[in-house]
Amino acid sequence: MKKGPENDPSNEKIEKSKAWLVYGMGGHEREYTFNIEETSSREFLPKDIGRIVEEELGEDWCVRDRGTRIEVTCQKPYGARDDQKVRAAFEKALGQLDQEYNFLPQQ
């Protein structure tokens, strides 16, 4: 068998599922929506994501795990958006999972 970098199993490219966070998409005005590609009614998001995000954001935020997506809303009457804080919470949650995701830039 020929040895070389092209035959090394550690060089195999692993396809990561895409994950994204959007603020204010249609029907979800004033809230963030988190999705992972190819999530369907039979395959839900890992439960730990919502739990970790909720812990990171604290009491001023409402985190709803809808199974196929996670919705995040600020409960304060002001400051409904904090893109950096919300993205950092999701990055931490995704970093604690066994599976790796390609977390796309916020849209």
C-alpha positions as a LaTeX table, in Angstrom:
\begin{tabular}{lrrr}
\hline
Residue & $x$ (\AA) & $y$ (\AA) & $z$ (\AA) \\
\hline
Met1 & 0.00 & 0.00 & 0.00 \\
Lys2 & 1.27 & 3.43 & $-0.92$ \\
Lys3 & 2.07 & 5.72 & 2.00 \\
Gly4 & 1.56 & 9.45 & 1.80 \\
Pro5 & $-0.66$ & 12.31 & 2.99 \\
Glu6 & $-3.42$ & 11.47 & 0.51 \\
Asn7 & $-3.83$ & 7.97 & 2.05 \\
Asp8 & $-3.70$ & 9.10 & 5.68 \\
Pro9 & $-7.16$ & 8.64 & 7.29 \\
Ser10 & $-6.51$ & 11.60 & 9.59 \\
Asn11 & $-6.51$ & 13.86 & 6.50 \\
Glu12 & $-10.12$ & 13.01 & 5.64 \\
Lys13 & $-12.27$ & 16.10 & 5.46 \\
Ile14 & $-15.18$ & 15.84 & 7.88 \\
Glu15 & $-18.36$ & 17.55 & 6.71 \\
Lys16 & $-19.79$ & 19.69 & 9.49 \\
Ser17 & $-23.46$ & 20.59 & 9.64 \\
Lys18 & $-24.09$ & 24.31 & 9.19 \\
Ala19 & $-25.56$ & 26.25 & 12.12 \\
Trp20 & $-26.75$ & 29.85 & 12.01 \\
Leu21 & $-28.30$ & 32.58 & 14.13 \\
Val22 & $-30.65$ & 35.19 & 12.66 \\
Tyr23 & $-32.31$ & 38.18 & 14.29 \\
Gly24 & $-35.74$ & 39.37 & 13.15 \\
Met25 & $-36.52$ & 36.89 & 10.39 \\
Gly26 & $-40.08$ & 36.76 & 9.08 \\
Gly27 & $-42.53$ & 35.78 & 11.80 \\
His28 & $-39.83$ & 36.14 & 14.46 \\
Glu29 & $-39.46$ & 39.90 & 14.66 \\
Arg30 & $-37.60$ & 41.06 & 17.79 \\
Glu31 & $-36.10$ & 37.62 & 18.47 \\
Tyr32 & $-33.11$ & 35.52 & 17.54 \\
Thr33 & $-33.65$ & 32.20 & 15.83 \\
Phe34 & $-30.98$ & 29.48 & 15.87 \\
Asn35 & $-31.07$ & 26.59 & 13.39 \\
Ile36 & $-28.92$ & 23.68 & 12.28 \\
Glu37 & $-29.21$ & 22.44 & 8.71 \\
Glu38 & $-31.03$ & 19.19 & 8.06 \\
Thr39 & $-32.92$ & 19.35 & 11.35 \\
Ser40 & $-36.39$ & 17.98 & 10.79 \\
Ser41 & $-39.41$ & 16.97 & 12.81 \\
Arg42 & $-37.74$ & 13.58 & 13.38 \\
Glu43 & $-34.29$ & 14.85 & 14.32 \\
Phe44 & $-34.26$ & 17.54 & 16.98 \\
Leu45 & $-31.50$ & 19.88 & 18.10 \\
Pro46 & $-29.36$ & 18.63 & 20.99 \\
Lys47 & $-31.16$ & 19.62 & 24.23 \\
Asp48 & $-27.94$ & 20.86 & 25.83 \\
Ile49 & $-27.73$ & 23.81 & 23.43 \\
Gly50 & $-30.83$ & 25.53 & 24.82 \\
Arg51 & $-29.88$ & 24.78 & 28.42 \\
Ile52 & $-26.35$ & 26.18 & 28.07 \\
Val53 & $-27.54$ & 29.27 & 26.19 \\
Glu54 & $-30.15$ & 29.94 & 28.87 \\
Glu55 & $-27.51$ & 29.66 & 31.63 \\
Glu56 & $-25.14$ & 31.99 & 29.76 \\
Leu57 & $-27.70$ & 34.69 & 28.99 \\
Gly58 & $-29.32$ & 34.87 & 32.42 \\
Glu59 & $-32.72$ & 36.03 & 33.67 \\
Asp60 & $-33.16$ & 38.94 & 31.24 \\
Trp61 & $-33.49$ & 36.52 & 28.32 \\
Cys62 & $-36.14$ & 33.98 & 27.39 \\
Val63 & $-34.79$ & 30.88 & 25.60 \\
Arg64 & $-37.37$ & 28.59 & 23.98 \\
Asp65 & $-36.25$ & 25.25 & 22.57 \\
Arg66 & $-38.80$ & 24.41 & 19.86 \\
Gly67 & $-37.11$ & 21.13 & 18.96 \\
Thr68 & $-36.08$ & 22.08 & 15.43 \\
Arg69 & $-35.00$ & 25.63 & 16.32 \\
Ile70 & $-34.20$ & 27.75 & 19.37 \\
Glu71 & $-35.79$ & 31.17 & 19.86 \\
Val72 & $-34.20$ & 33.81 & 22.10 \\
Thr73 & $-35.91$ & 37.02 & 23.20 \\
Cys74 & $-34.73$ & 39.79 & 25.51 \\
Gln75 & $-37.25$ & 40.38 & 28.31 \\
Lys76 & $-36.16$ & 43.96 & 28.99 \\
Pro77 & $-38.27$ & 46.74 & 27.48 \\
Tyr78 & $-35.06$ & 48.22 & 26.05 \\
Gly79 & $-32.01$ & 46.64 & 24.43 \\
Ala80 & $-33.79$ & 43.84 & 22.59 \\
Arg81 & $-30.60$ & 43.10 & 20.67 \\
Asp82 & $-27.18$ & 42.09 & 21.88 \\
Asp83 & $-25.69$ & 40.18 & 18.95 \\
Gln84 & $-22.31$ & 39.61 & 20.58 \\
Lys85 & $-23.72$ & 38.25 & 23.83 \\
Val86 & $-26.20$ & 35.91 & 22.13 \\
Arg87 & $-23.66$ & 34.62 & 19.60 \\
Ala88 & $-21.09$ & 34.04 & 22.36 \\
Ala89 & $-23.66$ & 31.98 & 24.31 \\
Phe90 & $-24.34$ & 29.78 & 21.27 \\
Glu91 & $-20.61$ & 29.45 & 20.52 \\
Lys92 & $-20.03$ & 28.22 & 24.08 \\
Ala93 & $-22.93$ & 25.76 & 23.81 \\
Leu94 & $-21.73$ & 24.39 & 20.46 \\
Gly95 & $-18.18$ & 24.10 & 21.81 \\
Gln96 & $-19.39$ & 21.76 & 24.56 \\
Leu97 & $-21.03$ & 19.26 & 22.20 \\
Asp98 & $-19.42$ & 16.11 & 20.81 \\
Gln99 & $-20.36$ & 16.99 & 17.23 \\
Glu100 & $-18.72$ & 19.95 & 15.52 \\
Tyr101 & $-20.75$ & 22.54 & 13.62 \\
Asn102 & $-19.84$ & 25.16 & 11.06 \\
Phe103 & $-21.33$ & 28.20 & 12.85 \\
Leu104 & $-21.92$ & 30.70 & 10.05 \\
Pro105 & $-21.55$ & 34.47 & 10.54 \\
Gln106 & $-24.72$ & 36.17 & 11.74 \\
Gln107 & $-27.09$ & 37.19 & 8.98 \\
\hline
\end{tabular}
